[in-house]
Amino acid sequence: MNSIVKSTLLLLIGLACFAGEAQVTATVPFTAPTTPITMQQAVEQALAHNPAILAAQQNLLSMHGQEVEAGLRQNPNLTASGSDITLSDNNPASPPFYSVGANRLFERGQKRRWRLDSAKAQTSQTDAQYHDQIRQLTLQVKQQFTTVVLAKATLKLAQDNLKDYRHALQISKDRYEAGDIGKLDYERLDLQLAQFESDETSAEMNLVQASDQLQTLIGYQQPSRSFDIVGDLVPPPVNSTLTDLEQKALAARPDYRAAQAAVRVADANEKLAYANGTTDPTLEADYNYTAGYSSAGFSVSIPVRIFDRNQGNKETSRFLAQSSRFSEVAAQNQVYSDVDQAWIGYTQSKVLSDRYNGHYLDESKDVLSIAQFAYEHGGIALLDYLSAVQDDRTTSLNALNSYAQTWMAIHQLSFVSATEVVP
């Protein structure tokens, strides 16, 4: 016995140590990489390390335990009793008595089958809900990734504008000192420098904030200033059609699959409610020994369900099953609506970004170059030059925002269709 106790204690200690190691491994901080990551890498890391997704994953795994529980059969009961066992066998007044019996309830109406069907349908519904969380997290990471790319491009633009304007301002200062322009013109030019410096400061702050939010979504324990990404802000074309995206969405949208699974759950629960209205008999067998004589017997217990036949649960489950079907239709209608709205959002934003990329952006640079040359040679007034500077700054920012807006529309299309519309 001592060896058994010792072995058991050693086993428990080993399991405790293993659990401790597993807990330490699970809490090892996940830090930002030292090399830039792509959008796809950001999504993959988020799905592997985001705490909310990991919690949903564990919740899904727990549902399989409910399937096991639903499939269990009724346990039999074993009873044993004895009386007067200390008296002599020759005492006719109180002979020794022994009794052993066993009984078991037998379910009717296929209760176990419908319990198991309901549990499996609930697991399927939870699985669809888990994948819907994955879909939502993927959208959030893509959107935030695009925000960081936009912030980096905006900062680069602000730095380039500031550098170019300082160069132009230095030329104006030389002209002012040489007497080519007046003090008023130079100071008005110098005042514009504050706007470019403010743009750079705001862009730096926006980049840090956007980067921190992306790192939090990915699952890094603490934001790092060394974190960096790589990606193109100019959006690619989408080759799919509206009809294709609608069909893909109906086949792949996890929220729609969750609504379909809810119908199966409700149907199984309705069948289970009717099965629970059936009568379950209990069979019992026993063996008795008294004063050298043995006997055996059996009994059957059948509840007489005159009043309670589970009528309320039957009625409730019937209406809930019908309700789940209406919810499935509503989910299907929402799929069509989501895809249609995302499609029009993409087509309009793509037209706008193409206009900037193919026409307005180059034109604003050309206008600024001509205006700067003309002002330096006395061909136009100061206000005209400042207007060209402001127009170029505004056009460049609008172009970057239009690119980012098109990327956001592409991410939304991927989200509502549950597919990657851009390889």
C-alpha positions as CSV (number, residue, x, y, z in Angstrom):
1,M,0.0,0.0,0.0
2,N,2.9,2.4,0.8
3,S,4.4,1.9,-2.7
4,I,1.0,2.7,-4.3
5,V,0.6,5.9,-2.2
6,K,4.1,6.9,-3.0
7,S,3.6,6.4,-6.8
8,T,0.4,8.3,-6.7
9,L,2.0,11.2,-4.9
10,L,4.8,11.3,-7.5
11,L,2.3,11.3,-10.3
12,L,0.3,14.2,-8.8
13,I,3.5,16.2,-8.3
14,G,4.5,15.5,-12.0
15,L,1.1,16.6,-13.3
16,A,1.3,19.8,-11.1
17,C,4.7,20.6,-12.5
18,F,3.5,20.0,-16.1
19,A,0.5,22.2,-15.5
20,G,2.7,24.9,-14.1
21,E,5.0,24.8,-17.1
22,A,2.1,24.9,-19.5
23,Q,0.7,28.0,-17.7
24,V,4.1,29.7,-17.9
25,T,4.3,28.9,-21.6
26,A,0.9,30.3,-22.2
27,T,1.8,33.6,-20.5
28,V,5.1,34.1,-22.3
29,P,4.8,37.7,-23.7
30,F,4.5,38.0,-27.4
31,T,6.6,40.9,-28.6
32,A,6.8,42.8,-31.9
33,P,9.3,41.5,-34.5
34,T,12.3,43.5,-35.5
35,T,11.6,43.3,-39.2
36,P,8.7,44.9,-41.1
37,I,5.6,42.6,-41.6
38,T,3.1,42.5,-44.4
39,M,-0.7,42.6,-44.1
40,Q,-1.0,38.8,-44.5
41,Q,1.6,38.3,-41.7
42,A,-0.3,40.8,-39.5
43,V,-3.5,38.8,-39.9
44,E,-1.8,35.5,-39.3
45,Q,-0.1,36.7,-36.1
46,A,-3.4,38.2,-34.9
47,L,-5.3,34.9,-35.4
48,A,-2.5,33.1,-33.5
49,H,-2.1,35.5,-30.6
50,N,-5.1,37.8,-30.2
51,P,-6.5,37.0,-26.7
52,A,-10.1,37.4,-27.7
53,I,-9.7,34.8,-30.5
54,L,-7.9,32.4,-28.2
55,A,-10.7,32.7,-25.7
56,A,-13.3,31.9,-28.4
57,Q,-11.2,29.0,-29.5
58,Q,-11.3,27.5,-26.0
59,N,-15.0,28.1,-25.8
60,L,-15.4,26.1,-29.0
61,L,-13.3,23.2,-27.7
62,S,-15.5,23.1,-24.5
63,M,-18.6,22.5,-26.7
64,H,-17.2,19.0,-27.6
65,G,-17.5,18.1,-23.9
66,Q,-21.2,18.9,-24.1
67,E,-21.6,16.5,-27.0
68,V,-20.0,13.7,-24.9
69,E,-22.4,14.6,-22.0
70,A,-25.4,14.6,-24.3
71,G,-24.6,11.1,-25.6
72,L,-24.3,9.5,-22.2
73,R,-26.8,6.7,-21.3
74,Q,-28.6,6.3,-18.0
75,N,-26.6,4.7,-15.3
76,P,-28.0,1.6,-13.5
77,N,-28.4,1.6,-9.8
78,L,-27.1,-1.2,-7.6
79,T,-28.6,-1.8,-4.1
80,A,-27.6,-4.3,-1.4
81,S,-29.0,-4.8,2.1
82,G,-28.9,-7.3,4.9
83,S,-30.5,-7.8,8.3
84,D,-30.0,-10.0,11.4
85,I,-26.8,-11.2,10.0
86,T,-25.2,-11.5,13.5
87,L,-27.9,-13.9,14.7
88,S,-27.6,-17.7,14.4
89,D,-29.0,-19.4,11.3
90,N,-31.0,-21.7,13.7
91,N,-33.1,-18.8,15.1
92,P,-36.4,-19.2,13.4
93,A,-37.7,-15.9,14.7
94,S,-35.1,-13.7,13.0
95,P,-33.2,-15.6,10.4
96,P,-30.4,-13.7,8.5
97,F,-31.6,-11.8,5.4
98,Y,-29.6,-10.7,2.3
99,S,-30.9,-8.8,-0.7
100,V,-29.1,-7.6,-3.9
101,G,-31.0,-5.6,-6.5
102,A,-30.4,-3.6,-9.6
103,N,-32.6,-1.1,-11.5
104,R,-32.2,1.1,-14.5
105,L,-34.4,3.7,-16.3
106,F,-34.9,3.1,-20.0
107,E,-35.4,6.2,-22.1
108,R,-38.0,6.1,-24.8
109,G,-38.8,8.5,-27.7
110,Q,-35.1,8.5,-28.8
111,K,-34.2,11.1,-26.2
112,R,-30.5,10.4,-26.4
113,R,-30.5,10.8,-30.2
114,W,-32.2,14.2,-30.1
115,R,-30.0,15.4,-27.2
116,L,-26.9,14.4,-29.2
117,D,-28.3,16.1,-32.4
118,S,-29.0,19.2,-30.4
119,A,-25.5,19.2,-28.9
120,K,-23.8,18.7,-32.3
121,A,-25.9,21.4,-33.8
122,Q,-24.9,23.8,-31.0
123,T,-21.2,22.9,-31.6
124,S,-21.7,23.7,-35.3
125,Q,-23.4,27.0,-34.4
126,T,-20.5,27.9,-32.0
127,D,-18.0,26.9,-34.6
128,A,-19.6,29.3,-37.1
129,Q,-19.7,32.0,-34.5
130,Y,-16.0,31.4,-33.8
131,H,-15.2,31.8,-37.5
132,D,-17.3,34.9,-37.6
133,Q,-15.1,36.3,-34.9
134,I,-12.1,35.4,-37.0
135,R,-13.7,37.2,-39.9
136,Q,-14.3,40.3,-37.8
137,L,-10.8,40.3,-36.4
138,T,-9.3,39.9,-39.9
139,L,-11.3,43.0,-41.0
140,Q,-10.1,45.0,-38.1
141,V,-6.5,44.1,-38.6
142,K,-6.7,44.9,-42.3
143,Q,-8.3,48.2,-41.7
144,Q,-5.8,49.2,-39.0
145,F,-3.0,48.0,-41.2
146,T,-4.2,50.3,-44.0
147,T,-4.5,53.1,-41.5
148,V,-0.8,52.6,-40.5
149,V,0.2,52.5,-44.2
150,L,-1.8,55.8,-44.7
151,A,-0.2,57.3,-41.7
152,K,3.3,56.4,-42.9
153,A,2.5,57.9,-46.4
154,T,1.1,61.0,-44.8
155,L,4.2,61.5,-42.6
156,K,6.4,61.0,-45.7
157,L,4.4,63.6,-47.6
158,A,4.5,66.0,-44.7
159,Q,8.3,65.6,-44.4
160,D,8.8,66.0,-48.2
161,N,6.6,69.1,-48.2
162,L,8.4,70.6,-45.3
163,K,11.8,70.0,-46.9
164,D,10.7,71.4,-50.2
165,Y,9.1,74.4,-48.6
166,R,12.1,75.1,-46.5
167,H,14.2,75.1,-49.6
168,A,11.8,77.5,-51.3
169,L,11.8,79.7,-48.2
170,Q,15.6,79.8,-48.2
171,I,15.5,81.1,-51.8
172,S,13.0,83.7,-50.8
173,K,15.1,84.7,-47.9
174,D,18.1,85.2,-50.2
175,R,15.9,87.3,-52.5
176,Y,14.7,89.3,-49.5
177,E,18.2,90.0,-48.3
178,A,19.2,90.9,-51.9
179,G,16.3,93.3,-52.1
180,D,14.3,91.4,-54.8
181,I,11.2,91.0,-52.6
182,G,9.8,93.0,-49.7
183,K,9.7,92.1,-46.0
184,L,5.9,91.6,-46.1
185,D,6.1,88.9,-48.9
186,Y,8.9,87.1,-47.1
187,E,7.2,87.1,-43.7
188,R,4.0,85.8,-45.3
189,L,6.0,83.0,-46.8
190,D,7.6,82.3,-43.5
191,L,4.3,82.1,-41.8
192,Q,3.3,79.3,-44.1
193,L,6.1,77.2,-42.7
194,A,4.2,76.8,-39.4
195,Q,1.5,74.8,-41.3
196,F,4.0,72.4,-42.8
197,E,5.7,71.9,-39.4
198,S,2.3,71.3,-37.8
199,D,1.5,68.7,-40.5
200,E,4.7,66.8,-39.7
201,T,4.0,66.8,-36.0
202,S,0.4,65.6,-36.4
203,A,1.5,62.9,-38.9
204,E,4.1,61.6,-36.4
205,M,1.5,61.4,-33.6
206,N,-1.1,59.7,-35.9
207,L,1.5,57.1,-37.0
208,V,2.4,56.2,-33.4
209,Q,-1.2,55.9,-32.3
210,A,-2.2,53.8,-35.4
211,S,0.8,51.6,-34.9
212,D,-0.1,51.0,-31.2
213,Q,-3.7,50.1,-32.1
214,L,-2.5,47.6,-34.7
215,Q,0.0,46.0,-32.3
216,T,-2.8,45.6,-29.7
217,L,-5.0,43.9,-32.3
218,I,-2.2,41.5,-33.2
219,G,-1.7,40.6,-29.6
220,Y,1.6,42.1,-28.6
221,Q,1.9,42.5,-24.9
222,Q,3.3,46.1,-25.2
223,P,3.5,48.4,-28.2
224,S,7.0,48.9,-29.6
225,R,8.4,51.8,-31.5
226,S,10.6,49.4,-33.5
227,F,7.4,47.8,-35.0
228,D,7.1,48.5,-38.7
229,I,5.0,47.3,-41.7
230,V,5.4,47.2,-45.4
231,G,2.6,47.6,-47.9
232,D,1.5,49.5,-51.0
233,L,-1.1,52.3,-50.5
234,V,-2.1,52.3,-54.2
235,P,-5.0,49.8,-54.4
236,P,-5.2,47.0,-56.9
237,P,-8.3,46.2,-59.1
238,V,-10.9,43.7,-58.0
239,N,-11.6,41.1,-60.7
240,S,-14.8,39.6,-59.2
241,T,-18.3,40.5,-60.1
242,L,-21.2,41.4,-57.9
243,T,-23.0,38.1,-58.6
244,D,-19.9,36.1,-57.9
245,L,-19.4,37.8,-54.6
246,E,-23.0,37.2,-53.6
247,Q,-22.8,33.5,-54.3
248,K,-19.5,33.2,-52.4
249,A,-20.9,35.1,-49.5
250,L,-23.9,32.7,-49.2
251,A,-21.5,29.7,-49.3
252,A,-18.9,31.0,-46.9
253,R,-20.4,33.7,-44.6
254,P,-20.0,32.2,-41.0
255,D,-22.9,34.3,-39.6
256,Y,-25.2,32.9,-42.2
257,R,-24.0,29.4,-41.4
258,A,-24.6,30.1,-37.7
259,A,-28.2,31.0,-38.6
260,Q,-28.6,27.8,-40.5
261,A,-27.1,25.9,-37.5
262,A,-29.6,27.6,-35.2
263,V,-32.4,26.1,-37.3
264,R,-30.9,22.6,-36.7
265,V,-30.6,23.3,-33.0
266,A,-34.2,24.4,-32.8
267,D,-35.5,21.4,-34.8
268,A,-33.5,19.0,-32.5
269,N,-34.8,20.8,-29.4
270,E,-38.4,20.5,-30.7
271,K,-38.0,16.8,-31.3
272,L,-36.4,16.4,-27.8
273,A,-39.3,18.3,-26.2
274,Y,-41.7,15.8,-27.8
275,A,-39.5,12.9,-26.8
276,N,-39.4,14.2,-23.2
277,G,-43.2,13.9,-23.2
278,T,-42.9,10.1,-23.5
279,T,-42.9,7.8,-20.5
280,D,-39.7,6.2,-19.3
281,P,-40.1,2.8,-17.6
282,T,-37.7,1.7,-14.8
283,L,-36.9,-2.0,-14.7
284,E,-35.7,-3.6,-11.4
285,A,-34.5,-7.1,-10.6
286,D,-33.5,-8.4,-7.1
287,Y,-32.2,-11.5,-5.4
288,N,-33.1,-12.4,-1.8
289,Y,-31.7,-15.0,0.6
290,T,-33.5,-15.8,3.8
291,A,-32.8,-18.7,6.2
292,G,-31.2,-20.9,3.6
293,Y,-33.8,-20.1,0.9
294,S,-33.1,-18.1,-2.2
295,S,-35.6,-16.1,-4.2
296,A,-35.6,-13.7,-7.2
297,G,-38.0,-11.1,-8.4
298,F,-38.5,-8.2,-10.7
299,S,-40.6,-5.0,-10.9
300,V,-41.5,-2.5,-13.6
301,S,-42.2,1.2,-12.7
302,I,-44.1,3.2,-15.3
303,P,-45.1,6.8,-14.5
304,V,-48.6,7.6,-15.5
305,R,-48.4,10.9,-17.3
306,I,-51.9,12.2,-17.1
307,F,-51.3,15.8,-16.4
308,D,-47.6,16.5,-17.2
309,R,-46.8,15.5,-20.8
310,N,-44.3,18.3,-21.3
311,Q,-46.9,20.4,-23.1
312,G,-45.4,23.8,-22.4
313,N,-41.9,22.9,-23.6
314,K,-43.4,21.3,-26.8
315,E,-45.3,24.5,-27.6
316,T,-42.3,26.7,-26.8
317,S,-39.9,24.7,-28.9
318,R,-42.3,24.6,-31.8
319,F,-42.5,28.4,-32.0
320,L,-38.7,28.8,-31.4
321,A,-38.1,26.5,-34.4
322,Q,-40.3,28.6,-36.6
323,S,-38.6,31.8,-35.3
324,S,-35.2,30.4,-36.2
325,R,-36.4,29.9,-39.8
326,F,-37.4,33.5,-40.0
327,S,-34.0,34.5,-38.6
328,E,-32.3,32.4,-41.3
329,V,-34.2,34.3,-44.0
330,A,-33.2,37.6,-42.4
331,A,-29.5,36.5,-42.3
332,Q,-29.7,35.6,-46.0
333,N,-31.3,38.9,-46.9
334,Q,-28.5,40.7,-44.9
335,V,-25.9,38.9,-46.9
336,Y,-27.3,40.3,-50.2
337,S,-27.6,43.8,-48.7
338,D,-24.1,43.8,-47.2
339,V,-22.5,42.6,-50.5
340,D,-24.4,45.2,-52.5
341,Q,-23.5,48.1,-50.2
342,A,-19.9,47.0,-50.1
343,W,-19.8,46.7,-53.9
344,I,-21.1,50.2,-54.6
345,G,-18.7,51.6,-52.0
346,Y,-15.8,50.0,-53.7
347,T,-16.7,51.0,-57.3
348,Q,-17.2,54.7,-56.3
349,S,-14.0,54.9,-54.2
350,K,-12.0,53.2,-57.0
351,V,-13.2,55.7,-59.5
352,L,-12.2,58.6,-57.3
353,S,-8.7,57.1,-56.5
354,D,-8.1,56.4,-60.2
355,R,-8.9,60.1,-61.0
356,Y,-6.3,61.2,-58.5
357,N,-3.7,58.6,-59.5
358,G,-4.2,59.2,-63.3
359,H,-4.8,62.9,-63.5
360,Y,-5.2,65.3,-60.5
361,L,-2.0,64.4,-58.6
362,D,0.3,64.9,-61.5
363,E,-1.5,68.1,-62.5
364,S,-1.2,69.6,-59.0
365,K,2.6,68.9,-59.1
366,D,2.9,70.5,-62.5
367,V,0.9,73.6,-61.4
368,L,3.1,74.0,-58.3
369,S,6.3,73.7,-60.3
370,I,5.2,76.3,-62.8
371,A,3.9,78.6,-60.1
372,Q,7.2,78.4,-58.1
373,F,9.3,79.1,-61.2
374,A,7.0,82.0,-62.2
375,Y,7.1,83.5,-58.7
376,E,10.8,83.3,-58.4
377,H,11.1,85.2,-61.7
378,G,8.4,87.7,-60.9
379,G,5.8,86.3,-63.2
380,I,3.0,85.8,-60.7
381,A,2.0,87.4,-57.4
382,L,2.7,85.9,-53.9
383,L,-0.9,85.0,-53.3
384,D,-1.1,83.0,-56.5
385,Y,2.1,81.1,-55.5
386,L,0.7,80.4,-52.0
387,S,-2.5,79.2,-53.5
388,A,-0.6,76.7,-55.7
389,V,1.3,75.5,-52.6
390,Q,-2.0,75.0,-50.7
391,D,-3.6,73.3,-53.7
392,D,-0.8,70.8,-54.1
393,R,-0.8,70.0,-50.4
394,T,-4.6,69.4,-50.3
395,T,-4.6,67.4,-53.6
396,S,-1.8,65.1,-52.3
397,L,-3.6,64.5,-49.0
398,N,-6.8,63.8,-50.8
399,A,-5.1,61.4,-53.1
400,L,-3.7,59.4,-50.2
401,N,-7.0,59.4,-48.5
402,S,-8.7,58.2,-51.6
403,Y,-6.2,55.3,-51.9
404,A,-6.8,54.3,-48.3
405,Q,-10.6,54.6,-48.8
406,T,-10.4,52.2,-51.7
407,W,-8.4,49.8,-49.7
408,M,-11.0,50.0,-46.9
409,A,-13.7,49.2,-49.5
410,I,-11.7,46.2,-50.7
411,H,-11.4,45.0,-47.1
412,Q,-15.1,45.4,-46.6
413,L,-15.8,43.4,-49.8
414,S,-13.6,40.6,-48.4
415,F,-15.4,40.8,-45.1
416,V,-19.0,40.7,-46.4
417,S,-18.2,37.9,-48.9
418,A,-16.0,35.9,-46.5
419,T,-13.4,35.5,-49.3
420,E,-10.2,37.3,-50.3
421,V,-11.2,39.4,-53.2
422,V,-7.6,40.6,-53.8
423,P,-5.0,37.7,-53.9
